[in-house]
Amino acid sequence: MRGEISGFSRASSGHCYFSLKDSAGQIRCAMFRRSADGLKFQPGEGMVVEAQGRLDLYGPRGDLQLIVERLQPAGLGSLYEQFLRLKAKLEAEGLFDAGRKRVPPRFPRGIGVVTSLGAAALRDVVTTLRRRAPHVPVTIYPASVQGASAPDEIVAALRQAAGRHASGECDVLLLVRGGGSIEDLWSFNDERVVCAVVAVPMPVITGVGHETDFTLVDFASDLRAPTPTAAAELCTPARDEQLAALQWLGSRLSDLMLQNLDTRAQRLDRIAQRLGRPSARLHEGRQRLLSLEHRLQGALRLSLERRRGQLQRLSPVLEQSAAQYLQRQQRRLDRCATALTHLDPQLVLERGYAYLTDAQGRAITGIGQTQVGASLQARLADGRMDVLVTGLDKGA
């Protein structure tokens, strides 16, 4: 038969369970491990496949089911094709860019949860948050997560959380719901919801469906978790682990402080040993100062005595040297006086010479400095007289 896969899951046993539907209805299907191991493709939500097998009655529920022995793709369902087209459009607009995404805070001060109040996902998230971080306040922003009104309600809840972000109500937001078929999760493929996730100011962690379920909000969110419980775990550090880490750090700090105190105590002991009692150190210092004072006084007395002896020995020598020096200087002075006496101009004038000057008082040493009729002044040994030049004879 030919139909569209819905609600596909693979159990730990390896068996696969899903439904096949077409315009006329749907039927539950089971594909046991021996057949599933031979699959050449990965079945997914919305895929149109061709299945061969046999009908069987599931006794516990009385349901008719198809035991699928062969399965091959026959094309993509309309919802899945719509999903791919919208994904390509939003990706081209940059809504899925990795560079735009933010890192959720390691230690959030408040956590917001957008989901249905009656959803099992909410109970799982709240239980996980209470266990891992009971001290962190949690705010619920209720919204339907399935049905025609769900996209509008999810967008309104996201905007409400964004409007309260400035007040510090929450600094990380969880958008979660449990698993379901592609139709059940279709609200999370709505373009308005995707744009609202991108627009909120705080990081958004999505946990929609099961691990194999992917919606467009998963690509737009800052972090995608495989399940609602995993989303709660990703946004909170485990309280027990943090307490254990703090306890270890406290113990380590205490050990380091004790070790530091021991080291300083040992250093203080060594200094105290070198220092001794303060009174004893003062007494030693006083004795040392007295000893130095006595030594200094003795050195000063010895030095003065030596200086006095030197002065006594040098005094006669100094007196003799001073007398000899004065005698030498007196003889030198006498010689200078005799030389000056021989050079006295007055003695020259007394030998009959005269000292001639012109009217301006300049000395006349040759006939070239005067002329006939010039008035000169002659200085003699006993006075001066005026002279009139009446003749010049250079050869006389």
C-alpha positions in Angstrom: 0.0 0.0 0.0 1.0 3.7 -0.4 0.8 6.3 2.3 2.4 9.1 4.3 4.4 8.2 7.4 3.1 9.7 10.7 4.4 9.3 14.2 7.5 7.3 13.3 9.5 5.9 16.2 12.2 3.2 16.6 12.3 1.3 19.9 15.5 0.1 21.7 14.7 -3.4 20.4 15.1 -2.2 16.9 11.4 -2.5 16.0 9.8 0.5 14.2 6.3 1.7 14.8 4.4 4.3 12.7 1.1 5.0 10.9 0.4 5.1 7.2 -2.3 7.5 6.0 -3.9 8.7 2.9 -7.0 10.7 2.0 -9.2 7.8 3.0 -7.8 7.0 6.4 -4.8 5.6 8.2 -3.5 2.3 9.6 -1.0 1.4 12.4 2.1 -0.3 11.2 4.9 -2.3 12.8 8.2 -3.2 11.2 10.2 -5.8 13.1 14.0 -5.5 13.5 14.9 -8.1 11.0 13.1 -6.1 8.3 14.1 -2.7 9.6 17.8 -3.6 9.5 17.5 -3.9 5.7 16.2 -0.4 5.1 18.3 1.7 2.7 16.9 5.0 3.9 15.9 6.7 7.1 12.1 7.0 7.4 10.8 10.3 8.7 7.6 12.3 9.3 5.7 13.2 6.2 7.5 10.8 3.9 5.3 9.1 1.3 6.3 5.4 1.1 5.2 2.2 -0.4 4.8 -0.7 2.1 4.4 -4.4 1.6 3.5 -6.8 4.3 0.6 -8.6 6.0 -2.3 -7.7 8.1 -2.4 -8.8 11.7 -4.6 -8.3 14.7 -2.9 -6.8 17.8 -4.6 -8.8 20.6 -4.1 -6.5 23.6 -5.9 -3.6 22.0 -7.9 -5.4 19.3 -6.3 -3.2 16.7 -5.8 -4.1 13.1 -2.2 -3.4 12.0 0.1 -3.9 9.1 3.2 -5.9 9.7 5.6 -4.2 7.2 8.2 -6.5 5.6 9.4 -4.1 2.8 9.4 -0.3 2.8 10.6 2.1 0.1 10.2 5.8 -0.4 7.6 6.9 -2.9 8.0 10.7 -2.6 7.4 13.4 0.0 4.1 14.3 1.6 2.6 17.7 1.2 3.3 18.9 4.7 6.9 17.8 4.5 7.3 19.6 1.1 5.8 22.7 2.7 8.3 22.3 5.6 11.2 22.2 3.2 10.0 25.2 1.2 9.6 27.4 4.3 12.9 26.2 5.7 14.7 27.2 2.6 13.0 30.7 2.6 13.8 31.4 6.3 17.3 30.1 5.9 17.9 32.5 3.0 16.7 35.4 5.2 19.4 34.6 7.7 17.1 33.5 10.6 19.1 30.3 11.1 22.6 31.8 10.9 24.9 30.4 13.6 26.6 33.8 14.1 23.3 35.3 15.3 22.8 32.8 18.1 23.6 33.6 21.7 25.0 31.4 24.5 22.5 30.8 27.3 23.8 32.0 30.7 25.6 29.3 32.8 23.8 30.4 36.0 20.4 31.9 35.0 18.7 34.3 37.5 15.3 33.5 36.2 13.8 30.9 33.7 10.8 31.4 31.5 8.8 28.4 30.0 6.4 28.8 27.1 4.1 25.7 26.8 0.6 24.5 27.5 -0.4 24.4 31.2 -1.8 20.9 30.7 1.1 19.5 28.8 3.1 16.6 30.2 6.2 18.5 29.0 5.5 21.3 31.5 5.5 18.8 34.4 8.7 17.2 33.2 10.4 20.6 32.9 9.3 21.9 36.3 10.3 18.6 38.0 13.7 18.8 36.4 14.2 22.5 37.3 13.2 21.9 40.9 15.6 19.0 41.2 18.6 20.8 39.5 18.1 24.4 40.5 15.3 24.9 43.1 16.7 28.4 44.0 16.0 29.7 40.5 12.5 31.3 40.0 10.5 29.9 37.1 7.8 31.8 35.2 5.2 30.1 33.0 4.0 31.9 29.9 1.0 29.6 28.9 0.1 29.0 25.3 -1.6 26.2 23.3 1.0 24.1 21.5 -1.4 22.4 19.1 -4.3 23.5 17.0 -5.3 26.4 14.8 -4.9 29.0 17.6 -1.5 27.7 18.8 0.8 29.9 16.6 -0.9 33.1 17.7 -0.8 32.0 21.4 2.8 31.0 21.2 3.8 34.4 19.6 1.8 36.3 22.3 3.6 34.3 25.1 7.0 35.0 23.5 6.2 38.7 23.3 5.0 38.7 26.9 8.3 37.2 28.0 10.2 39.7 25.9 8.3 42.6 27.4 9.2 41.6 30.9 12.9 40.9 30.2 13.9 44.4 31.3 12.5 43.8 34.7 14.8 40.7 35.1 11.9 38.2 35.3 13.9 35.7 33.2 17.1 35.7 31.3 16.6 32.4 29.4 13.5 31.1 27.8 12.4 27.4 27.2 9.9 26.7 24.4 8.8 23.1 24.8 6.2 20.5 24.1 6.0 16.7 24.0 6.3 14.4 20.9 3.7 13.9 18.2 3.1 13.6 14.5 4.2 16.2 12.0 0.6 17.6 12.2 0.8 17.8 16.0 4.1 19.7 15.8 3.1 21.9 12.9 2.6 25.0 15.1 6.3 25.1 15.6 6.8 25.3 11.8 4.8 28.5 11.6 6.7 31.4 10.1 5.2 33.8 12.7 6.5 31.6 15.6 9.9 31.4 14.0 10.2 35.2 13.7 9.0 35.7 17.3 11.7 33.3 18.6 14.4 35.3 16.7 13.0 38.6 18.0 13.0 37.9 21.8 16.0 39.6 23.6 16.9 36.5 25.7 18.4 33.2 24.5 15.8 30.6 23.6 16.2 26.8 24.1 13.7 24.6 22.3 12.7 21.1 23.3 10.0 20.1 20.9 9.0 16.5 20.4 11.4 13.6 20.6 15.0 13.4 19.6 14.2 12.6 15.9 11.7 15.4 15.6 12.9 18.7 14.0 10.9 21.8 13.6 11.7 25.2 12.2 11.9 26.8 15.6 14.7 24.3 16.4 16.8 25.9 13.6 15.9 29.5 14.8 16.5 29.0 18.5 19.8 29.6 20.2 20.0 26.0 21.4 18.1 22.9 20.5 17.4 20.1 23.0 16.2 16.7 22.0 13.4 16.7 24.6 11.7 19.1 27.0 13.5 17.5 29.9 16.9 17.9 28.1 16.0 21.6 27.5 15.6 22.1 31.3 18.9 20.3 31.9 20.7 22.4 29.4 19.7 25.7 31.0 20.6 24.8 34.6 23.7 23.4 36.1 23.0 20.4 38.4 22.6 21.7 42.0 24.3 18.7 43.5 27.2 19.0 41.2 27.6 22.7 41.9 27.3 22.1 45.7 29.9 19.3 45.4 32.2 21.6 43.4 31.8 24.4 46.0 32.4 21.9 48.8 35.6 20.8 47.1 36.7 24.4 46.5 35.9 25.3 50.2 37.9 22.3 51.4 40.8 23.2 49.1 40.7 26.8 50.2 40.7 25.8 53.8 43.7 23.5 53.2 45.6 26.3 51.5 44.9 28.7 54.2 46.0 26.3 56.9 49.2 25.6 54.9 49.8 29.3 54.5 49.3 29.9 58.2 51.7 27.0 59.1 54.3 28.5 56.8 54.0 31.9 58.2 54.0 30.5 61.8 57.3 28.8 61.1 58.7 32.0 59.6 57.6 33.9 62.7 59.3 31.3 64.9 62.6 31.7 63.0 62.5 35.5 63.2 61.6 35.3 66.9 64.6 33.0 67.5 66.9 35.5 65.7 65.4 38.4 67.5 65.4 36.9 71.0 63.8 38.8 73.9 63.5 42.5 73.2 64.9 43.5 76.7 67.9 41.3 76.1 68.5 42.8 72.6 68.2 46.3 74.2 70.7 45.5 76.9 73.1 44.1 74.3 72.7 47.2 72.2 73.3 49.5 75.2 76.5 47.6 76.1 77.7 47.8 72.6 77.1 51.5 72.5 79.0 52.0 75.8 81.9 49.9 74.4 82.0 52.0 71.2 81.9 55.2 73.3 84.9 54.1 75.4 86.8 53.1 72.3 86.0 56.5 70.6 87.1 58.5 73.7 90.3 56.5 73.9 91.0 57.1 70.2 90.3 60.8 70.6 92.7 61.1 73.5 95.4 59.2 71.7 95.0 61.3 68.6 95.2 64.6 70.6 98.3 63.5 72.4 99.9 62.5 69.1 99.0 65.9 67.6 100.3 67.8 70.6 103.7 65.9 70.4 103.9 66.6 66.7 103.3 70.3 67.3 105.9 70.4 70.0 108.5 68.8 67.7 107.6 71.0 64.8 107.5 74.4 66.6 111.3 75.1 66.6 111.5 74.1 62.9 108.6 76.3 62.0 110.1 79.3 63.9 113.5 78.8 62.2 111.9 78.4 58.8 109.8 81.6 59.3 112.9 83.6 60.3 114.8 82.4 57.3 111.9 83.2 55.0 111.6 86.7 56.3 115.4 87.3 55.9 115.2 86.1 52.3 112.3 88.4 51.6 114.0 91.4 53.2 117.2 91.0 51.0 115.0 90.7 47.9 113.2 93.9 48.9 116.5 95.7 49.4 117.7 94.8 45.9 114.4 96.0 44.4 114.7 99.3 46.2 118.3 99.8 44.9 117.1 99.0 41.4 114.3 101.5 41.6 116.7 104.2 42.9 118.9 103.8 39.8 115.9 104.1 37.6 114.6 107.3 39.2 114.1 110.1 36.5 115.0 112.8 39.0 118.6 111.6 39.1 118.8 111.7 35.3 117.6 115.4 35.4 120.2 116.2 38.0 122.9 115.1 35.6 122.0 118.0 33.3 119.3 116.4 31.1 115.8 118.0 30.4 112.4 116.4 29.7 110.6 118.1 26.7 106.9 118.1 26.1 104.6 119.9 23.6 101.6 122.1 24.4 99.5 119.0 24.9 101.9 117.4 27.4 103.3 114.8 24.9 106.9 113.8 25.3 109.3 115.1 22.5 111.9 112.5 21.7 112.9 113.7 18.2 112.9 116.9 16.0 110.3 115.3 13.8 107.7 115.8 16.6 108.0 119.7 16.5 108.7 122.7 14.2 110.3 126.1 14.2 108.3 128.6 16.2 106.6 125.9 18.3 106.4 126.4 22.1 107.7 123.6 24.2 108.1 123.1 27.9 111.3 121.8 29.4 111.4 120.1 32.8 114.7 120.4 34.7 115.9 119.0 38.0 114.7 122.0 40.0 111.7 123.3 37.9 110.1 124.0 34.5 110.7 126.5 31.7 109.0 127.5 28.4 111.1 127.0 25.3 110.6 128.6 21.8 112.0 126.6 18.9 114.0 128.9 16.7 115.8 126.3 14.5 116.0 122.6 13.8 119.2 120.7 12.9 118.8 117.0 12.5 122.4 116.3 12.2 123.7 118.1 15.3 
